[in-house]
Amino acid sequence: MASTVDITSSFIQGAPPGELQDVVKDIQILASDNDPSLTAKLKPAFQKYNEEQLVAVKLPGASDHVLISSYNRVPSSTNKYYDTASSTSFDFDHSTSKASNSQSYTHDTQHTSLIQSILKSLSTHFAEHYPPSSSSAFSVSATPQDDQVAILLSTTKSSPKNFISGRWRSTFLYDPSNSSLQGSINVHVHYYEDGNVALTTTKKIQSVTVDGSDGASIIRKVAAIEKQYQEEVNRTLVALNETSFKALRRQLPVTRQKLEWEKIRGYGLGGDLRGEAKR
């Protein structure tokens, strides 16, 4: 039988974008009587979630945000990360998603010049194609083995009053030895007004060759891959709207009013769904 920690860890991994703290509050309410120390036991789950989701965090006294990932974690640490753009390291509390203790830091890597070149081009790309958000950031760092360069982009839009949240994550690994790029793009959207609808989609990018070994060439390839995938997602959603969703709508009431699910047992489904009046 799964333990409480295993079950609640799965809740954390499934938390929608921007809603982790809401999930944490629910867990604390449900499990506080049985295990007051549960939150402390869930630190590995929080770390996994924050790193995989490329959560953006604002450093104390800074205006820009930085990303949390396994690539820019300080070696031999579980809660200290660094940002190459600002040459800063900082502590990060995974359970509260708060950063602290920022200080000057330079990561030792053989790819320093390339990283700076990529950062310069990536900054322009990010400003042009990613919407302004309090939870958006990008990061470039060497991989732990120092054999590749990780290029990470993440943007989150959360609007509780409109019952919607979403996150776009791009993870690319550039190999300087053969000028190749690989990675993945993940999109997660959650809509929960009078229901619970989620879209989760992933695009795996196999090894592709970059025409050039400078930052500008690498980011041009990144931009082309992201644009292609965004167009693919748009075409898929349009097709669904014209086929599957349209077929579903034919079975719904023709009153153009929302179905009151709390009164569902009171409906004469056969007649109501056909728009017939009750006798």
Helices and strands as residue ranges (DSSP letters): H 4-13, H 20-31, H 38-41, H 43-52, E 56-58, E 65-67, E 80-83, E 88-93, E 98-104, H 112-129, E 135-142, E 149-159, G 160-162, E 164-175, E 180-191, E 197-209, H 215-242, H 244-249, G 261-266, H 269-273
